[in-house]
Amino acid sequence: MSGWARHRATLLIVAGLVIAVVVVLIGGTADRRTGYLDPANPDPDGAQALARVLDDQGVDVTVVRDADELEATDADGATVLVTSTDQLGESTIGRLRTHTRDATLVLVEPGAGTTGAFGISDLPFSVSIDDPRPARCTDPTYAGLSIEVDGAYEYPTEDGCFRGEYGALLAEPRDGMVLMGAGEALTNDQVLRAENAAVVLRLLGQDQRLVWYVPTIDDLVADDGVSLTTLLPDWLRPSLWLLVIASLALLIWRARRLGALATEPLPVVVKAIETTRSRGRLYRKAGDRTHAAAVLRSAARIRAADRLGLGPQTDTATLVRDLARRTGKPLEEVDALLGPSAPVPATDHDLITLANRLAELDREVRRP
């Protein structure tokens, strides 16, 4: 008998056990999620414990993870809980408002953009809570209860419980809508602090059915607005704050080293003739004969006014008249060289001729 025949039964049993273990492992982790406040997340920041307790208390918990599935789920007379509200956009908010007209809508930690899209103009305030906060409201549902979390949002609305300096942690801006600012009270890690469990169970267990909506970016359309926080991983945000603080510290440190501006001599003395030639080459390369002619005439007028003892503010007509009298040239000829209506050189040859004539005029003015 071959080795395979002798150990066939053992090998089949081992193979069956391996397959069973793989199936169990796959089946046990298929529904596991890692998102914040996800009902299938068993980690400290998940909300699996709350979802299971609600189910044990007889509440029919239905978890939906996209907008199409939400619209296919009957929400009339139910409580619709929305976590990950920072993943909502204009299109998904519009669909959500339409589908939950006959339901109680509970939004967990909605930011300013989300509340504004729901028509709430007052901005939420981010606060830290050091001690358990009592309900302090007229709603008997939360009488004698308190909430204790590390951080939360306060909403400045008239109706609400667990009020603080800026507003309420549990606000009801309008009938059928509840803003839950203490989202950490739903997490596996903090649901047992103070009376957090009692508060969230009374909030979410008032109806027989609970539709737990976990929105994602995949539901958004192209022109939807998305908050920056949805595009950044959680570990990157502290790094960005650290980078901003370090940049500010660097700016302050370097700014203190700056004093009054000081003038320093140039390391190289450039001769005037070299500057003139370089500027002339630039004018020639640019082909700007109009500007070059204007510069030549302006310099000639300044030198002539200085030679004739005229002030720098002397008008051109007076300067032309005095030059004609000094040199004995016709007034029209001097005006064609320096006057305001002097012609613009049409070619480079004309520009050179103008320069030569201006140089000749300058020599005649200097001649005693």
Number of C-alpha atoms within 10 A of each C-alpha: 5 7 7 10 8 10 10 11 11 11 12 11 11 11 12 12 12 12 12 12 12 12 11 12 11 11 11 10 10 10 10 15 16 14 17 19 27 25 27 20 21 19 19 17 18 23 25 21 20 21 25 14 13 20 16 11 12 11 18 17 21 15 20 18 15 17 23 12 11 23 15 10 14 13 20 14 15 21 26 28 20 22 24 20 21 21 22 29 23 18 16 21 17 13 14 19 13 11 19 21 14 14 20 22 22 23 22 23 27 24 19 16 20 20 19 13 14 14 9 16 12 12 16 24 18 14 17 11 14 10 12 16 19 19 23 17 16 11 11 8 14 20 14 11 18 21 24 22 21 13 16 21 25 28 31 21 21 12 17 24 22 22 21 16 9 15 20 28 29 26 23 19 17 12 8 14 19 19 25 28 26 25 24 26 28 28 25 20 16 19 24 14 14 19 19 23 21 16 22 20 16 14 18 24 20 14 16 15 22 25 22 22 24 23 22 18 16 10 17 20 12 7 9 14 14 16 15 8 11 15 10 10 8 10 8 10 12 10 11 11 11 12 12 12 12 12 12 12 12 11 11 11 11 10 10 8 7 8 7 5 6 5 6 6 6 7 6 6 7 9 8 9 9 10 11 11 11 12 13 13 12 13 15 13 9 9 13 12 18 14 12 20 21 15 12 16 20 13 12 19 24 16 16 21 22 12 13 14 9 15 11 11 8 12 13 15 14 11 22 24 16 18 26 17 12 14 16 11 13 13 15 13 13 21 20 14 21 22 18 12 9 16 13 15 16 10 11 13 10 14 18 13 13 19 18 12 13 20 14 11 19 18 13 14 18 12 9 6
